[in-house]
């Protein structure tokens, strides 16, 4: 068809002006158009920057010296690698390929540590960079508050409260260097979480802490619905929030430098602690991941002094209750919630390469302990755990079956055991979770994708890969090898970028539809809520689709009675599609 159109158009032009000059100009225009098409959709993506997709982008020449500047569909300014404008800082201009960005804030660190202590921390960072070099990863530390941020198209951040500035600065570095990994160095008092909207409107309030925006190629915003296309491999190596002892973060950095891949058989044994009320869900997880229930302990009766296998296993899994600012996980049976695990329960010596996943509420909250005990996540990292995945706020799982916290943690373990880096494993867990939530993500699922984060160096690999990757370049079949490691890593990032954008296209964002439920529906839904033990509740509604394809989500949030209690509110979502209504009850972890 295109050939016929082109031939017919050229023929008509020649009939209108039949001359050799017109024929030559027409041939030159056709040839130049074909070459430009080739340049636009192949050369730039293949040889300049694999992240560039020009089906929805425009080009413009800016600056001097033929520098190629690119404005993508969101208005983000990028530069084609290898054609950077002359920077003021020789440190930037001399860098060729950066595989891992380590980002922090020097002024924020100097508020916590002395200059001498900061030099010790930077020495530990240098040790990690050297270890990364031996692994084939080129790493570089960047301070987001440094004036050299202007050399990469960004601005120095004002401080840890400047969430927009921190997001913009990390975006600028990513767009400049196109790294494979981003490691945030420091707690939220150094590099902040981004506070995004919480559409469940539960006890956590209207906004929750999240690191998800740093993993997305979207501009800063508070609306969580804008960050459903995670494409970046991001992890956070935290120091102690509000703390001043440099030895904690130095220990974490040195541990990250020591970690090496191990045979998968070294991860055959595992430990899992579950609240007894979630025995069914935890058993499904254990069966899916390990094909047995050998390592599963229930609370009650299991408690802090009964975990005898922690120092013998490299996978620790928790499906218990947590609380804000607490160093304890609780079990559950009926109305009782006995203590199941404390930060002091962690053995003084963990096996090398141990990693942890926690479905619990606030399982990875980076609170300031003051004179109290470190959080469970903080204590695990202090005792040389390789990675910890958990939630910053109240997490949920369905009362029946699996979903939400059950799934995102399970996916992470699965991909780690396949030999992926912990950062890539967590990105794929996020993408898989969003794919499962499609086509219409509810408020609990939206909160889940925002609240879970990775604590640890995202570039470390824990498990040796059993199978080599294959790729085709210029018609040649390539097999992954040490010499081609970076090429294959870049190909994997290209695939993750495609997957993230595909998920973004398939997941429909909800629209707010107020707090009132139509009276007829409310009478029936309220009756069902009370039958599930909801004495008092608040309501809200979300809307999907057009008038012809309308779907409504009516949310009922339990209101707990006053007084000090760890019990969090349950949530019921009534999903109405046409004449069909599906009901799902969510229980806080």
Secondary structure, 3 states (H helix, E strand, C coil): CHHHHHHHHHHHHHHHCCCHHHHHHHHHHHHHHHHHHHHHHHHHHHHHCCCCCHHHCEEEECCCCCCEEEECCCCCEEECCCCCCCCCCHHHHCCCCCCEEEEECHHHHHCCCCHHHHHHHHHHHHHHHHHHHHCCCCEEEEECCCHHHHHHCCCCCCCCCCHHHHHHHHHHHHHHHCCCEEEEECCCCCCCCEEEECCCCCCCCCEEEECHHHHECCCCCCCHHHCCCECCCEEEECCCCCCCCHHHHHHHHHHHHHCCCECHHHHCCCEEEEEHHHHHHHHHHHHHHHCCCCCEEEECCCCCCCCCCHHHCCEEEEECECCCCCCEEECCECCECCEEEEHHHCCCCCCCCCEEEECCCCCCCCCCCCCCCCCHHHHHHHCCCCEEEEECCCCEEECCCCCCHHHHHHHHHHHHHCCCEHHHHHHHHHHHHHHHHCCECCHHHHHHHHHEEEECCCCCECECCCCCCEEEECCEEEECCCCCHHHHHHHHHHHHHHHHHHHHHHCECCEECCCCCCHHHHHHHHHHHHHCCCCCEEEEEEEECCHHHCEEEEEEEECCCCCCCCCCCCEEEEEEECCEEEEEEEEEC
